[in-house]
Amino acid sequence: MAQNINSETEKLNTIIGQDTVLRGECTVKGTVRVDGIIDGTLTASGMAILGKSGQIKGDLLVGNAIIGGVVDGSVIAKNRLELQTGARVEGDITARKLVVEEGVFFQGYCKMKQPVSEKGKKAGKEEDTDQIIEKRLDKLGKVKEKEQIEEASTDDTDEEITFHGEPV
């Protein structure tokens, strides 16, 4: 099935490994794969892929999602949400398109969003998923502007490894 893909938001740029546990709010610009545990809200402008071993103990706000693991919280997908065999979702779901494979456990309410009408107006007066995700990403962008991120690097002259300018 061919789908339109925005290369910036669909590029896999964050992987949370199987033995990783994150606590708090996690915001990703682009696509994220989770095989570990997130104890808090995950927001991604692109796709969120929750592997079979992945767990999210909080809300999931994304452009698109493929869930094979466990979500204990609400799932809000701007476009498409796919629940794969073995997935477990205990919370409400909101999406424009929903695919549920056989063998999925789902406990909660499901709300299917209406697509944008020809006149460009959306039904309902609730805050739109797009707006929620954009607000969180704007907040992330402002935080990044304030922080200066330094990476570990090597010195070309003597191949000494440094971090923040200090030898390691």
C-alpha positions in Angstrom: 0.0 0.0 0.0 1.5 3.3 -1.1 1.3 6.2 1.4 2.6 9.8 1.3 5.6 10.0 3.5 7.2 13.2 4.8 10.9 12.4 4.8 11.7 14.6 7.8 9.0 13.2 10.1 9.3 9.6 8.9 13.1 9.3 9.3 13.9 7.0 12.2 16.0 9.1 14.4 15.3 7.8 17.9 15.6 4.3 19.3 14.8 3.4 22.9 16.4 0.0 23.4 14.9 -3.1 25.1 16.8 -2.6 28.4 16.1 1.2 28.6 13.7 2.8 31.0 12.7 6.5 30.6 10.7 8.4 33.2 8.9 11.6 32.3 7.8 13.3 29.2 9.5 12.3 25.9 9.1 14.5 22.8 10.6 13.4 19.4 10.7 15.4 16.2 10.5 12.6 13.7 10.1 8.8 14.1 10.8 6.8 17.3 11.0 3.1 17.9 10.4 1.9 21.5 11.5 -1.6 22.6 12.1 -0.5 26.2 9.8 1.2 28.8 8.6 4.8 28.9 7.0 5.8 32.2 5.3 9.0 31.0 4.0 10.7 27.9 5.5 10.1 24.4 4.9 12.7 21.7 6.3 12.3 18.2 5.7 14.4 15.1 6.2 11.3 12.9 5.7 7.6 13.5 6.0 5.8 16.8 6.8 2.1 16.5 6.2 0.2 19.7 7.9 -3.2 19.5 6.7 -6.4 21.1 8.8 -5.7 24.2 7.9 -2.0 24.3 5.8 -0.5 27.0 4.4 3.0 27.5 2.9 3.8 30.9 1.3 7.1 29.8 -0.2 8.8 26.8 1.0 8.4 23.2 0.5 11.4 20.9 1.8 10.8 17.4 1.4 11.4 13.7 1.1 7.6 13.0 1.7 4.6 15.2 2.4 0.9 15.0 1.8 -0.8 18.3 3.0 -4.3 19.0 3.6 -3.9 22.8 1.7 -2.5 25.8 0.2 1.0 26.2 -1.3 1.9 29.5 -2.8 5.3 28.6 -4.5 7.1 25.8 -3.3 6.9 22.2 -3.9 9.9 19.9 -2.8 9.4 16.3 -3.1 12.3 13.8 -3.6 9.8 11.0 -3.1 6.0 11.2 -2.9 3.7 14.1 -2.1 0.0 13.7 -2.5 -2.5 16.5 -0.5 -5.7 15.8 -1.2 -9.2 17.1 -0.2 -9.4 20.8 -0.6 -5.6 21.4 -2.3 -4.5 24.6 -3.9 -1.0 24.9 -5.7 0.0 28.1 -6.9 3.5 27.4 -8.8 5.6 24.9 -7.9 5.7 21.2 -8.3 8.6 18.7 -7.3 8.2 15.1 -8.4 8.9 11.5 -7.6 5.3 10.4 -7.5 2.3 12.6 -6.1 -1.2 11.8 -6.6 -3.9 14.4 -5.1 -7.4 13.9 -6.5 -10.5 15.4 -5.2 -11.2 19.0 -5.2 -7.5 20.2 -6.4 -6.6 23.7 -8.1 -3.2 23.8 -9.9 -1.8 26.8 -11.2 1.7 26.4 -13.2 4.0 24.0 -12.3 4.6 20.3 -13.0 7.9 18.6 -12.5 8.0 14.8 -11.6 11.5 13.7 -13.2 12.9 10.6 -10.9 13.9 7.8 -10.7 17.6 6.8 -13.7 18.6 4.7 -13.5 20.2 1.3 -13.8 23.6 2.8 -10.9 22.9 5.2 -13.0 22.9 8.3 -12.8 20.1 10.8 -15.9 18.8 12.6 -16.1 19.6 16.4 -14.6 22.3 18.5 -12.1 20.2 20.5 -8.4 21.0 20.4 -7.1 19.2 17.4 -4.4 16.5 17.7 -2.2 18.4 15.2 -2.3 21.4 17.5 -1.5 19.4 20.6 1.5 17.8 18.9 2.7 21.1 17.4 2.6 22.8 20.8 4.7 20.1 22.4 7.2 20.2 19.5 7.4 24.0 19.7 8.1 23.7 23.4 10.9 21.2 22.6 12.4 23.5 20.0 12.5 26.4 22.5 14.2 24.2 25.1 16.8 23.1 22.5 17.5 26.7 21.5 18.4 27.5 25.2 20.7 24.5 25.6 24.0 24.0 24.0 24.7 20.4 23.2 28.3 19.2 23.0 29.2 15.8 21.7 32.2 13.7 22.5 34.9 14.2 19.8 38.4 13.2 18.9 41.3 15.5 18.5 42.8 15.0 15.0 46.4 15.8 16.1 47.0 13.1 18.7 43.7 11.0 18.5 42.9 11.8 22.2 39.3 11.3 23.1 37.7 14.4 24.7 34.4 15.3 26.3 33.6 19.0 26.9 37.2 19.7 26.0 38.6 17.5 28.7 40.5 14.2 28.1 38.5 11.1 28.9 
